[in-house]
């Protein structure tokens, strides 16, 4: 299951992670986010132990969203060594999202 990433645990779980991180920025009212959500959950299971997969609710975690300039959701950010290394804005096929994560392993 994807981790719930918040303003409070972001530094510890994302910036200090020794594994690649995929973050899904979403909101409950966002239709396209509901399409991406199940795919993110599948990736969380498939990459368990190899990567961190988390979800950031933009309505509850404004600090992270503002820091990374999230204006459209869903936005998926890929981190490696605490830095953003890739980005996907909008809905994309699972294979494309997985390939971007696989490239960071």
C-alpha positions, 0 to 999 in steps of 0.5 A, a space after each residue: 500500500 502506498 504510504 501517506 506522505 505529509 508535511 510532517 514526515 516528508 523529510 524523513 520518508 522522501 528526502 532522506 530515503 536511500 531508495 527511489 521515491 514516487 510521489 502521487 500528488 492528488 485530492 479526493 475531488 479530482 477525477 483523474 486522480 481517482 484513475 491514477 490512484 489504483 495504478 499507484 497502489 499497484 506500483 507500491 506493491 510491485 516495488 515494495 522493498 525496492 522503492 518508496 511509493 507514496 501519496 500526498 493529499 494536496 488539500 492537507 499538505 500545502 507546504 510540500 505542494 507549494 515547495 514543488 510548484 504543484 499546480 495540476 493534479 495528478 502530478 507524480 514526482 520521482 525522487 532520487 537522493 532527495 532530488 526530483 529526477 522525473 515528473 509526470 503531470 496528468 494521467 499516464 499508462 501504468 507501463 509509463 509510470 513503472 518505466 520511469 520508476 524502474 529507471 531510478 533503480 
